Amino acid sequence: MGLLSKKDANLIKDPLADNNPITIQVLGICSALAITAELKASVVMAIAVMFVLGLGNVVISAMRNIIPSKIRIIVQLIVVATLVIIVDQVLKAFAYPLSKTLSVFVGLIITNCIIMGRFEAFALGNGLWRSFLDGIGNSLGYGIILVIVGFFRELLGSGTLFGFPVLGDPIEKTGLYSIGYENNGFMIIPPAALIVVGIIIWVQRSRNPALVEEN
């Protein structure tokens, strides 16, 4: 028998495509718009959310039988706030410039709809292992969209990936710039992220008509 049953494997696979938290559930849109102008920031945010959601789901699941119903939201906020503080302090200690780039958006992980939604909808009603898998699956689905959006925004907006020039030097006019290519400044402002997310949603629904909502 494999490590994961089919049911458990679906907890990881479903959020990657047909039940993606951003493109299907339309959660976590704010950070997708705000921090994806650079691919590095997108990757770090994806990892941070994976840590918070994966571990947070486990903690909430472990406490699910002792949390009074009337204060469960407060308990969930305390758990996610504690994990976010850990992420914030680690970034400040080991990646301070990136911490400044992400600024308040790391703190806003606390109010990320995906995290609170999975705590409430899944971790409170399932065991530790399945809750962990659910957290990893949803954070991977969230992270994939962030990385895709960050890739195209940085590449087309700045001509770089992870800060390294890949299309040539726009000052020296080398690479693509030698034939007249210019960076698209629109791609580095937040509305461009919404357009990229919209294209991803269109591609998803084109490949799987079952995702198209009936009027």
C-alpha positions in Angstrom: 0.0 0.0 0.0 1.3 3.4 -0.9 1.9 6.2 1.6 -1.3 8.0 0.4 -4.7 6.6 -0.3 -6.5 7.9 -3.3 -8.7 10.0 -1.1 -5.7 11.5 0.7 -3.8 12.1 -2.6 -6.8 14.1 -3.8 -6.3 16.5 -0.9 -3.1 17.5 -2.5 -4.0 17.2 -6.2 -7.5 18.9 -6.3 -6.3 22.3 -5.1 -3.6 22.3 -7.8 -6.2 22.6 -10.6 -9.9 21.9 -10.4 -10.3 23.3 -6.9 -7.6 25.9 -6.8 -8.1 28.4 -4.0 -7.3 31.4 -6.1 -8.7 30.6 -9.6 -11.7 28.5 -8.5 -12.6 29.5 -4.9 -11.4 33.1 -5.6 -9.6 33.3 -2.2 -6.3 35.0 -1.5 -6.6 37.4 -4.4 -5.1 40.4 -2.5 -1.7 38.9 -2.1 -1.7 37.6 -5.7 -2.1 41.2 -6.8 0.2 42.9 -4.4 3.5 40.9 -4.2 3.8 39.2 -7.5 5.8 41.9 -9.3 8.9 40.0 -8.4 9.3 36.2 -8.7 11.4 35.9 -5.6 8.8 37.6 -3.5 6.1 35.3 -5.0 8.2 32.2 -4.1 8.9 33.3 -0.5 5.2 34.2 0.1 4.2 30.8 -1.3 6.6 29.1 1.1 5.5 31.2 4.0 1.8 30.3 3.4 2.7 26.6 3.1 4.4 26.7 6.5 1.6 28.6 8.2 -1.3 26.6 6.6 0.4 23.2 6.8 1.4 23.5 10.5 -1.6 25.6 11.4 -4.0 22.9 10.1 -2.1 20.3 12.3 -2.4 22.5 15.4 -6.1 23.2 14.9 -6.8 19.6 14.2 -4.9 18.5 17.4 -7.0 21.0 19.5 -10.3 20.4 17.7 -11.9 18.5 20.6 -11.0 21.0 23.3 -11.7 24.3 21.5 -15.0 25.8 22.8 -17.2 26.5 19.8 -17.8 30.1 20.8 -14.2 31.1 20.7 -12.9 28.9 17.9 -12.3 31.9 15.6 -10.2 33.6 18.3 -8.2 30.4 18.8 -7.6 30.1 15.1 -6.4 33.7 14.9 -4.0 33.2 17.8 -2.5 30.1 16.1 -2.1 31.7 12.7 -0.7 34.9 14.2 1.9 33.0 16.2 3.0 31.2 13.0 3.1 34.4 11.0 5.2 36.1 13.7 7.7 33.2 13.4 7.8 33.6 9.6 8.3 37.4 9.9 11.1 37.1 12.4 12.9 34.5 10.3 12.7 36.7 7.2 14.0 39.7 9.1 16.9 37.6 10.5 18.0 35.9 7.2 16.4 37.9 4.3 16.0 41.4 5.5 15.8 43.1 2.1 13.1 40.6 1.0 11.3 41.2 4.3 11.2 44.9 3.5 9.8 44.1 0.0 7.0 42.0 1.4 6.5 44.4 4.3 2.9 44.4 5.6 1.8 41.5 3.3 3.5 38.9 5.6 1.5 40.1 8.5 -1.6 40.0 6.3 -1.2 36.2 6.0 -3.2 36.3 9.3 -6.3 37.4 7.5 -5.7 35.3 4.4 -9.1 33.7 3.5 -7.5 30.5 2.4 -6.0 29.8 5.8 -9.0 30.7 8.0 -11.2 28.9 5.5 -9.2 25.6 5.8 -9.0 25.8 9.6 -12.8 26.2 9.8 -13.9 23.9 7.0 -11.4 21.1 7.3 -9.0 21.1 10.2 -11.8 21.3 12.8 -13.4 18.1 11.5 -10.4 15.9 10.5 -7.4 14.2 11.9 -3.8 15.4 11.9 -2.5 13.6 8.8 -5.4 14.6 6.5 -5.4 18.1 7.9 -1.7 18.4 7.1 -2.2 17.1 3.6 -5.1 19.6 3.1 -2.9 22.4 4.2 0.0 21.4 1.9 -2.4 20.9 -1.1 -4.1 24.3 -0.7 -0.9 26.1 -0.1 0.7 24.5 -3.2 -2.3 25.5 -5.3 -2.0 29.0 -4.0 1.7 29.1 -4.5 1.6 27.8 -8.0 -0.6 30.7 -9.1 1.6 33.2 -7.3 4.7 31.8 -9.0 3.1 31.8 -12.5 1.8 35.4 -12.1 5.2 36.5 -10.6 7.1 34.8 -13.5 5.2 36.7 -16.3 5.0 40.0 -14.4 8.7 40.2 -13.7 9.7 38.8 -17.1 7.5 41.1 -19.2 7.7 44.0 -16.8 11.4 44.1 -15.9 13.0 41.6 -18.3 14.4 39.7 -15.3 13.8 36.6 -13.3 14.8 36.5 -9.6 16.5 39.8 -10.4 18.8 38.5 -13.1 18.4 39.9 -16.6 17.2 37.2 -19.1 16.2 39.3 -22.1 19.3 41.3 -22.4 20.4 44.8 -21.1 17.9 47.5 -21.8 20.6 50.2 -21.3 23.2 48.6 -23.6 20.5 47.4 -26.0 21.6 43.8 -26.0 19.5 40.6 -26.5 15.9 41.3 -27.4 16.4 45.0 -26.7 18.7 45.2 -29.7 15.7 44.5 -32.0 13.5 47.1 -30.4 11.9 45.2 -27.5 10.9 47.3 -24.5 9.7 46.3 -21.1 6.0 46.6 -20.4 5.8 48.9 -17.4 2.1 48.0 -17.0 3.1 44.5 -15.9 4.7 45.7 -12.7 1.5 47.4 -11.3 -1.2 45.4 -9.5 -3.9 45.5 -12.2 -1.6 43.4 -14.4 -1.8 40.6 -11.9 -5.5 40.6 -12.2 -5.2 40.2 -16.0 -2.8 37.3 -15.6 -5.0 35.6 -13.1 -8.0 36.1 -15.5 -6.0 34.4 -18.3 -5.2 31.5 -16.0 -8.9 31.1 -15.1 -9.8 31.2 -18.8 -7.3 28.5 -19.6 -8.5 26.3 -16.8 -12.2 26.6 -17.9 -11.3 26.0 -21.5 -9.6 22.8 -20.6 -12.3 21.6 -18.2 -15.8 22.8 -19.2 -17.2 21.4 -16.0 -15.7 24.4 -14.2 -17.8 26.8 -16.2 -20.7 28.1 -14.0 -24.2 27.9 -15.5 -26.1 31.2 -15.6 
